[in-house]
């Protein structure tokens, strides 16, 4: 690793367990938009960054391998191999210490879900199983309760999610409407959706859903909610996400997968868990509302 004149080399801190990821987080605002995608992915998927090629990492981060190389150099490394070695060193320190890496217990002794010669189908199921467990370990009970309180106390819930997140936004709305709660979705820049944004006020709860780089519409919605002093909740798989930074309550989920798309099994669990948390506040009364809703 070299000390470049235009950047500061990653710190040597043998006493820390998150040298590289902490260094990246500290310098996050300095990076270009595409470099931020790489930074987010490395911080949230250190185990994969430690052993993937630059091309594989670029594909996961939705960018190019040249961006991965430039990002490595921006941190003060000669190139990607040196950054990867730093990621491996951090990963091994965590493994040796028996600490949790992105919510996953490295030195666990639990029985594997599948045998070592598992199929591709079983690999995806195993990844989803780990993602749900990792998410449960990382979530703060205080944050979850804050999100449930915000839903219960809001006069209106606005859920923003585009592209693949639009499905989950719609399903979340469906669950809340079963409880006879007023919920709406913003999934595109249509005239109708923009009209819903115009009605955001202090009695509105805005929930932003994002995976990886947030869609500009979701970011705009969260900024507008913040400006109008509305309550905000972010549900995202990236700890450095701009949507998370704009929210008062942040819920993170793991989306690791060997497949060609992100895993959203843990996201679905969070959505259903929040809806059930709301229901549990007054199950008897909500049962009446659900029965009436189904009869409509």
N, C-alpha and C positions, 0 to 999 in steps of 0.2 A: 504494500500500500504506500502511495506517495503522498507527500504534502504539497498539494497544488497551490499555486500562488493565489488563485481566485477562490479557494474554498478551504475549509478547515477539515483535517483528517478526522475520521471517527475516533472518539476517545478510547484510550486503553483503561478499562476499569475492571480489574479482575474480581473486585468485590461485588460487582453488580451482576444481575442475572438477565438484564435486558439492555446490553450495551448498544447493539446495532439498532434495535427497534426504538429505543428511547432517543437515540441520536437522530434517527429519521423523523420521529415525531416532533422533536424540538425544531427541526429545520423545515418542516412541512410547508409553511407559507412561502418559502423561497422558491419552490419548484414550479415548473410550468404545469399546465393543465394535464398533459399526457404523463409527465413525470409523477404527478400526484396520484395518478391511477396505479403506477408501479409501487409508489410508496405505501399506499393503502393496502395493496395486496400483500406486500412483504410483511408489514406489521401484523396483519391479521392472519397470515398463512406462512409463518416463519418456517414451519416444518417442510412445506412444499418448496419454498424459495431455496432452502438449503440443499436440495437435491435435484431440482429441475434444471434443464438447460435454459439459456436465455430465450430461445424460441418458445419453449413451453411456458415460461413465465410470462412472456409477452402476450401469448394467446389467452392465458388466464386473466390477464389485466386489461385485455381489449386494446392492446397497443402494438407497437413494432419492436423487434429485437434491437434495432438501433437506438430506440428510446431507452430501453433497459440499459444498454451500454453507456449512453450519455448520462443517465441517472446515476450509474455507478461512479462515473468520473466526477459528477457534480458533488458527490459525497467525499471525493478525495482519493478514490481507489484508481488503480491502473486500468481496471476494466471489470467486467462482470465476474470472472473467476475469483478475484480478490474479495468482492462483496459477498459472493457465495460462501467463501471460506469463513468470513465473519459471521454469516448466518449459521453455518455449521457449528462454529465454536459456541455461539449462544445456545443453539439447540442442544449440544452435548452437555453444556453446563446445566441446563434445565433438566436434562435427562439424568445426569449424575446426581443432582440434588433431589431428584424425585418430586420436582415442582410441577405445576400445571402449565402446559403450553397451550395457549388459546382455549383454556378450559378443559383440556384433555390430560388426564393423569398418565404421564409417560411411563412410570414404573409400576403400573397396576398389574395385578396378578389374576384378574378376572378371566373366566373362560371365554375364548373367542366365539363370536356369534356364528361364524362359519369356519370350515377347515381351510388350511393354507391353499388348497387347490380350488378355491371358490371360483365360480363363474363370474362373467361380467355383470350379470343380473344381480347376483349375490353381493358383488362389490358395491353396487349402488345402494342396495338395501343396508349393507353394513355401514356405509358412509352416512346414510340418513340416521341410522341408529345412534352413531357417535355424535352427529350434529345436534340431535335433540338432547342427548345427555350433556354435551358440552354447553349448550345454551342454558340448560337448567342450572348448571354449576356457576355460570357467569352472571346470570341475572340477579340483580339486587332485589330483595323482597320489598325494600322501601320504594324502589322505582316502580315495581309492579303495582303496589298499593296506591302509589301516587297516580298512576295511569288509570286505575279502576276508579279512584275518587274523581278524577277529572271527567271521566265518561258519565258517571252517575250524576254529577252536579251540573253538567253542561245542558243548556237549553237546546243546543243543536250541535251535532257532530259532523264535521266535514272531513272525509277521508280522501287524501290525494295520493294517487298511484297511477302511473302510466305504463304502457307496454305490458310486460309480464306482470307487473305489480297491479295492473288494473283488475285482474281476476281476483286477487286477494283483497283489494279494496272493496270490490263488489260483494264478495263473500262476507267480509266483515260487516258491511252495511246490512246484509241479509240477517246476520245473527242479531245485530242490535235492533233491527225492526221487529224481529220475533219477540223482543222484550218491549215492544211498543215505544222504542226510543226514536227520536227524530234524527235520521242519519242520511247524509247525501255523499255522493262520490264526484270527484273531479279527476277524470281520466284522459281528457284531451282539451285542446284549446278551442272548443266549440263555443258558440255564443251562449248556449245554455250553461256550460261550465263556468264561463267567465262571469255570468250573472250570479252564480253561487259564490264566487270569490268576492264579488262586490258586497255581499251581505255579511261578510265576516265582521264580528264585533266582539266585545268583551265577554259576551255570554256564549260564544262559540268555542268549541274545542276542535282544533285542527290536528289531524293525525297524518304524518307524512310517511309513506312507505318507499323504501329505495333499496336497490341492490347494486353494489359497485358505485359507479359514477351516477349521481342522482340526475333525473331528467330536469331540464331548466324549468318546466312548469311546476314541478314539485318544490324546487328551490324557491321559485317566485311566490308560491302559495305560502310557504313557511315564513318568508320575509314579510309578506303582507300581514300575516297573522301576528307576527312579532310587532310590526308597526302599529297595529290596531289593538294591541294588548290582549290578544286572545290567548287562551291556554293552548300549549302545543306539546305534542308527543311525537317522537321519531322512533320508527322501528326499522332498523337497518342492519346490514351485515358488515359495514365498514366503520370502524371506530373513529376514523378521521373524516367521515362524511360531512359535507357542508350542511346537509339536512340535520344531522345530529347536533352540530354546533348551534343551529338556530332554535333548537327545541329546549324546553324546560325539563322535560322528562325524556330519557333516552333508554331504549331497550334494544340490545344487540343480539343477533342470532348468528350461529355458525352456518356456513353454506358450502363447506368443502365437499367435493365430489370428484370421482374419477371420470364422470360423464362430460359431455360437451357443453352442458349448461349448468348453472349454479343449482345447488340443492335448496329447496324452499320448504322442506319438511318441518324444520324448526320454526320457520315463520308461521306456518299454518298452526302449529302447536301454540305459539304465543297468541295468535288471534283467537283461537278457541278458548285458551286459558283466560284471556281478558274477559271474553263474553261470559264465561262461566263464573268468573269473579264478580261481575256485575249481577248476574242472576242470583248468586249466593247471598247477596246483601239483603234480599227480601224474596226468597224462593216462593213463598206462598202467594204473594201478590203478583209476582211475575208469571206464575203458573196460570193465573186468571187471565193475564194479558195475552199469553201465548195461545191459550184456548180460544180467546176472542179473535185473535189475529187469524188463526187458521179457519175460523168460521166465516171470515169476511169474503 
